[in-house]
Structure formats: C-alpha cells, structure tokens
Amino acid sequence: MKRLELMKMKKSFVVLTTVLLLSISLWSCLDGGNSRSYANVPAIVVLSNGGMVMLQTSYDVLHPYAAPTLPDSYKPGDYLYVSYTIDFDNQPSSEYLTLTDLRVDERLESSEAIIANGEEAKSMMYDAITYQDSIVDMLSVTCFGGAWFDGFRNKASKTIFDYDMIFNTDSVEPGSNIYSVYILPKNTNEVLNINSEYRSYAFDVENLLYSSYAKDTTVDGVNCRLSRINVYFKSGAKNGKNIFKAYPRNPIMFLLVKPTSGL
C-alpha cells in the first residue's frame, strides 16, 4: 500500500495501529519482566497448528495467547469477553505468552454476515415484519480475526435480540471501494435478565473478508485481508419499511490478519 493511501486512511487505521503497537510492547516486555492485567477484552478461541487452545485478542491480533486454564466448555470459534494477567517473569515458552488468572466475563451470541445482491438485500433490509424493533445506539466497533464485536441498545430494552448483518454487494460508493452493511435486530422473545441496557454481540465476517469484495493488503508489514465498510443500523420504520441511520465513524475497516506458519 502506498504511503499516500495510508495517510488518507489514517483515521480508520487508528485501532489497527494501536493494536500493532501494543503487540510490539507486549512482546518486548518478555525480556524486561513485569506483570500486566487486562479486563473485559474481546477474544476469539482459536487452535494453534499444533492443536493448542489459544485466545486471539483485540490487544494483540498478531500473537494468540496460550490459555491452558480456559474451561473445555469453550470451543474454537467462540467469541468472548475475558479478563486475564500476563506474568512476563514466569513464561513457560519463549515462542508465545501464556495467560494466568483467566476469567471469562461473557460468551457472545453471534451470526455470520449475509452476502446478498441488490434486490435480495433490499428485500431483507426493508422487511419491517421480520425486523420489528429498532436500534437506539451502537457501542464502539472492534473488528479483528474475521470477527466484529459490538454492543447494541434497542428500543425494547428489556428484550433479548439477535442481529442480522446484511452486506449489499451492489452498494459500492461511487469512485471508491467502500461497501455498505445493514444491521437489523430480531426479537428472540426472551427477557433480558442483566442490568445493562446494551447487548454484546459478534458477527462472523470472515466470509466477507475472503470474498472478492475485500482485498489483500499490508499494514505495518502485516499481511491482511481488508474491506472498507459503511455501517448502517435500523433506527425505525415508516410506511412499512425500515429506516436506517449511519454509524458516525464510517467508514470502518473489516480486517483479518492472514494466517502464518508457526506453533
């Protein structure tokens, strides 16, 4: 990627750059020695090439952490919020970091992004019967490892919702490679039994990032799959059709670090 292109996308790469810097700082501490604790961190359960259970986190997308104390009930592909400590003075391997004091704060429900062409996408997007409720607010977006973590507050705040993410293949912004996704809530008829009005949720966007609507790129020397996305969420309905509101930080980056050999 040319330097000029990177400058133009500087705002959208803030999260990725921060992650890469954290990655460098964390691994530099392996020789310096100290202990750090982290709370409520988005994480994906993954397996190493050798079958080791590990966690890929938003703090270090390049280096999954060994998680030997993660209960067997959590499986590869699960999306979690976790808290943990990294004790740099007591690491069993120089090839990877092992987490201690690991606690799972929450396991997220998830769904795979729906890739649809223009007419099919519009049929789903404007279906106000299947998608009856509205999203009042979205929390900040975290996208890594082919997953997109978010939190939603719905108009019916005491009801549990699942969500669909519809990727419209015909929605490319003129003169750019920016596409659009539309997020809609589906009522599960279950009562929300937690104090928070927000519901954490994850979308699997790996199918999108390995499609022709994303591209190979290199950021700070890291090989990635990348798609620039405008995000819209259902904010209401009028005359039997859904109305959408733009996420204020558009466009955002859907990002997947390409697998490398090792472990």
Protein Blocks (a to p, Z undefined) as FASTA:
>chain_A
ZZklmmmmmmmmmmmmmmmmmmmmmmmmmmnopadddehiacdddddfkopacdddfklm
klccddfkbcfkbcghiacdddddddfklcfbfkbccdehiacfbdcdddddddddfklm
mmmmmmmklmmbccfbdcddddeehiacdddddfblmbccdddddddfklccehiacdcd
ddddddehiacfbfblbdcddddfklmmmmmkbccddeehiacddddddddddfbdeehi
acddddfkbccddddddddeeZZ
